[in-house]
């Protein structure tokens, strides 16, 4: 049975791949992104292959924006069956310059250098809002269509750093941990009205947000990029296509008794102790 599926943050590399894959299964796709052009590009790619898609501008932190998007979707396709909460990201103001605090760091006056004590609450607030509230608010809006209906679900996007926090990014690590916790909470909360709630926890995938952090312009690895590969048993970064199989499973009929799980897709990163 074809579903109506909404994906937020779907103009980005990872969720656009999921949108296209879900469309190839015959589902009707609503591609939501803060950038209308990016949403339209993905929707047009789906339609070029004979799929069914809408590109819609929506801000996951503004309920009115999401309600307007929902009206377009309902008027065009009907009730929503599945929501993929893909919007998220980090902010440099919530990121330390070094992985460890050294005493001499407190004397470093270089412009832009940040220790833990220099982190800007505004950057941390932005990161928490985008990742956590940007998951909660769309669920409040779109899951109203799912209550009491069959085969409806919510799929959140957490991160493997929700299991073990990464150095330098306390705000992002904490925000994704909140998404994982919320996934479990919501799975229990929605269990009596037929809505399953699960989450993917991607490891390291090269995206527009982290490419310059992990690779040099010539494609070689930065020091941090090499550390990641050394800690990943499968010895590579993830490809966007690696998320497709778990997404189709969690959104499909084969996972009818699966709810409240957070699935790592990280090449073994979260399982490896380093020894």
C-alpha positions as CSV (number, residue, x, y, z in Angstrom):
1,X,0.0,0.0,0.0
2,X,1.4,3.4,-1.0
3,X,2.0,5.8,1.9
4,X,2.1,9.5,2.2
5,X,5.5,10.3,3.7
6,X,6.8,13.6,5.0
7,X,10.6,14.1,5.3
8,X,12.0,17.2,7.0
9,X,15.5,18.5,6.2
10,X,15.0,16.6,2.9
11,X,17.0,19.0,0.8
12,X,20.2,17.7,2.4
13,X,22.4,14.8,1.2
14,X,21.2,12.1,3.5
15,X,17.4,12.7,3.6
16,X,17.2,13.5,-0.1
17,X,18.6,10.0,-0.7
18,X,15.9,8.6,1.6
19,X,13.2,10.6,-0.1
20,X,14.2,9.3,-3.5
21,X,14.4,5.7,-2.2
22,X,11.0,5.9,-0.6
23,X,9.5,7.4,-3.8
24,X,10.9,4.4,-5.8
25,X,8.8,2.2,-3.6
26,X,5.7,4.0,-4.9
27,X,5.1,6.2,-1.9
28,X,3.9,9.9,-2.2
29,X,6.6,12.1,-0.9
30,X,6.5,15.5,0.7
31,X,10.0,17.0,0.6
32,X,10.3,19.7,3.3
33,X,13.3,21.9,3.7
34,X,14.0,25.4,5.0
35,X,15.4,26.1,1.5
36,X,12.6,26.0,-1.0
37,X,14.9,25.5,-4.0
38,X,16.6,22.5,-2.3
39,X,13.2,20.9,-1.6
40,X,12.1,21.6,-5.2
41,X,15.3,20.1,-6.6
42,X,14.7,16.8,-4.8
43,X,11.0,16.7,-5.7
44,X,11.8,17.4,-9.3
45,X,14.3,14.6,-9.3
46,X,11.7,12.2,-8.0
47,X,9.2,13.3,-10.6
48,X,11.7,12.9,-13.4
49,X,11.9,9.2,-12.5
50,X,8.1,9.0,-12.6
51,X,7.6,9.3,-8.8
52,X,5.2,11.5,-6.9
53,X,6.5,14.4,-4.8
54,X,6.0,17.9,-3.6
55,X,8.7,20.3,-2.6
56,X,7.6,22.5,0.3
57,X,9.4,25.2,2.3
58,X,9.0,24.7,6.0
59,X,10.7,25.7,9.2
60,X,10.8,22.9,11.7
61,X,10.9,25.4,14.6
62,X,7.8,27.3,13.6
63,X,4.5,25.5,14.1
64,X,2.6,27.8,11.8
65,X,5.0,27.0,9.0
66,X,4.5,23.3,9.6
67,X,0.7,23.6,9.8
68,X,0.8,25.4,6.4
69,X,2.9,22.6,4.9
70,X,0.5,20.0,6.4
71,X,-2.5,21.7,4.7
72,X,-0.8,21.5,1.3
73,X,0.1,17.8,1.9
74,X,-3.4,16.9,3.1
75,X,-5.1,18.8,0.2
76,X,-2.8,17.1,-2.3
77,X,-2.3,13.6,-1.0
78,X,-4.6,13.1,2.0
79,X,-3.6,12.0,5.5
80,X,0.1,11.5,6.4
81,X,1.2,8.0,7.2
82,X,4.9,8.3,8.0
83,X,7.1,11.2,9.2
84,X,10.9,11.2,8.9
85,X,12.4,13.8,11.1
86,X,15.6,14.6,9.2
87,X,16.3,18.2,10.1
88,X,19.3,18.8,12.3
89,X,22.8,20.2,12.5
90,X,25.5,21.8,14.7
91,X,26.7,25.3,15.3
92,X,30.3,26.5,15.6
93,X,29.4,28.6,18.7
94,X,28.7,25.4,20.5
95,X,32.0,23.7,19.5
96,X,35.3,23.8,21.3
97,X,38.5,24.4,19.3
98,X,40.4,21.5,21.0
99,X,39.3,18.1,22.1
100,X,40.9,18.4,25.5
101,X,41.3,21.4,27.8
102,X,45.0,22.2,28.5
103,X,46.0,24.8,31.1
104,X,47.7,27.0,28.5
105,X,44.4,27.1,26.5
106,X,43.1,29.6,29.1
107,X,45.8,32.0,27.9
108,X,45.1,31.6,24.2
109,X,43.8,34.9,22.9
110,X,43.6,33.9,19.2
111,X,40.5,35.2,17.6
112,X,37.9,32.5,17.3
113,X,39.6,30.1,19.7
114,X,37.1,28.6,22.1
115,X,37.5,26.5,25.3
116,X,34.5,25.0,27.1
117,X,34.4,28.3,29.1
118,X,33.9,30.3,25.9
119,X,31.0,28.4,24.5
120,X,28.2,30.7,23.6
121,X,24.8,29.7,25.1
122,X,23.2,31.0,21.9
123,X,25.1,28.5,19.8
124,X,24.1,25.7,22.2
125,X,20.5,26.8,22.2
126,X,20.4,26.9,18.4
127,X,21.8,23.3,18.3
128,X,19.4,22.0,20.9
129,X,16.4,23.7,19.3
130,X,17.2,22.5,15.7
131,X,17.8,18.9,16.7
132,X,15.4,18.3,19.6
133,X,12.6,20.8,19.1
134,X,13.0,20.3,15.3
135,X,12.0,16.7,15.9
136,X,9.3,17.3,18.6
137,X,7.4,20.1,16.9
138,X,7.0,18.4,13.4
139,X,5.8,15.3,15.2
140,X,3.2,17.3,17.1
141,X,1.9,18.6,13.8
142,X,2.1,15.7,11.4
143,X,1.4,12.7,13.7
144,X,-2.1,14.0,14.4
145,X,-3.0,12.3,11.1
146,X,-1.7,9.0,12.3
147,X,-3.6,8.5,15.5
148,X,-5.8,5.3,15.4
149,X,-4.7,4.3,11.9
150,X,-2.8,1.3,10.7
151,X,0.8,1.1,9.7
152,X,1.8,4.7,10.7
153,X,5.2,5.5,12.1
154,X,7.7,8.2,13.0
155,X,11.4,7.8,12.1
156,X,13.8,10.2,13.8
157,X,17.4,10.8,12.9
158,X,19.7,10.6,15.9
159,X,23.5,10.0,15.7
160,X,26.0,7.5,17.0
161,X,27.4,10.2,19.2
162,X,24.2,9.9,21.2
163,X,25.7,6.7,22.5
164,X,29.2,8.0,23.3
165,X,29.8,11.8,22.9
166,X,32.4,13.0,20.5
167,X,35.0,15.5,21.6
168,X,34.6,19.2,20.7
169,X,30.8,19.1,20.1
170,X,29.0,19.0,23.4
171,X,25.9,20.7,22.2
172,X,25.4,18.4,19.2
173,X,26.2,15.3,21.2
174,X,23.7,16.2,23.9
175,X,21.0,17.2,21.5
176,X,21.2,13.9,19.6
177,X,21.2,12.1,22.9
178,X,17.9,13.9,23.6
179,X,16.5,12.8,20.2
180,X,17.3,9.1,21.1
181,X,15.7,9.5,24.5
182,X,12.7,11.2,23.0
183,X,12.4,8.4,20.5
184,X,12.0,5.9,23.3
185,X,9.7,8.1,25.3
186,X,7.4,8.8,22.3
187,X,7.3,5.1,21.3
188,X,5.8,4.3,24.7
189,X,3.5,7.3,24.7
190,X,2.1,6.5,21.2
191,X,2.0,2.7,21.8
192,X,-1.8,2.6,22.4
193,X,-2.8,4.6,19.3
194,X,-0.9,2.5,16.7
195,X,2.0,4.8,16.0
196,X,5.5,3.2,16.0
197,X,8.5,5.5,16.7
198,X,12.1,4.5,15.9
199,X,15.4,6.2,15.1
200,X,18.4,5.8,12.9
201,X,21.8,6.7,14.4
202,X,24.2,7.3,11.5
203,X,27.9,7.3,12.1
204,X,30.2,9.3,9.9
205,X,28.9,10.3,6.5
206,X,30.5,13.0,4.4
207,X,27.9,15.8,4.1
208,X,28.1,19.5,3.3
209,X,28.2,20.2,7.1
210,X,31.3,18.1,8.0
211,X,33.2,17.7,4.7
212,X,35.8,20.4,5.5
213,X,36.2,19.1,9.1
214,X,37.0,15.6,7.9
215,X,38.8,16.0,4.5
216,X,41.2,18.5,2.9
217,X,40.4,20.1,-0.4
218,X,42.4,17.4,-2.2
219,X,40.2,14.7,-0.6
220,X,42.8,13.5,1.8
221,X,41.8,13.0,5.5
222,X,42.3,15.6,8.2
223,X,43.7,14.4,11.5
224,X,40.2,14.1,12.9
225,X,39.1,12.3,9.7
226,X,41.9,9.8,10.1
227,X,41.0,9.3,13.8
228,X,37.4,8.4,12.7
229,X,38.5,5.9,10.1
230,X,40.9,4.3,12.6
231,X,38.0,3.9,15.1
232,X,35.7,2.5,12.4
233,X,36.1,-1.3,12.0
234,X,34.8,-1.2,8.5
235,X,37.4,1.4,7.6
236,X,35.3,3.8,5.6
237,X,32.8,6.6,5.9
238,X,29.1,5.8,5.3
239,X,27.5,6.4,2.0
240,X,24.0,7.9,1.9
241,X,22.7,4.7,0.4
242,X,23.7,2.8,3.5
243,X,20.7,4.4,5.2
244,X,18.2,3.1,2.7
245,X,17.8,-0.5,3.9
246,X,17.2,0.3,7.6
247,X,14.8,3.1,6.6
248,X,12.7,0.8,4.3
249,X,12.6,-1.8,7.1
250,X,11.6,0.5,9.9
251,X,9.0,2.3,7.7
252,X,7.7,-1.0,6.3
253,X,5.4,-3.8,7.2
254,X,8.3,-6.0,8.2
255,X,8.8,-3.9,11.4
256,X,5.2,-3.9,12.7
257,X,6.4,-5.1,16.1
258,X,9.4,-2.8,16.2
259,X,9.2,0.4,18.2
260,X,11.4,2.4,20.5
261,X,14.7,1.3,18.9
262,X,17.7,3.4,17.9
263,X,19.7,1.6,15.1
264,X,23.4,2.5,14.7
265,X,24.5,2.7,11.1
266,X,28.2,3.4,11.7
267,X,30.4,0.6,10.3
268,X,30.9,-0.7,13.9
269,X,32.2,2.7,15.4
270,X,29.9,2.5,18.4
271,X,30.8,-1.1,19.1
272,X,34.6,-0.7,19.0
273,X,36.6,0.1,22.1
274,X,39.7,1.0,20.2
275,X,41.5,-2.1,21.4
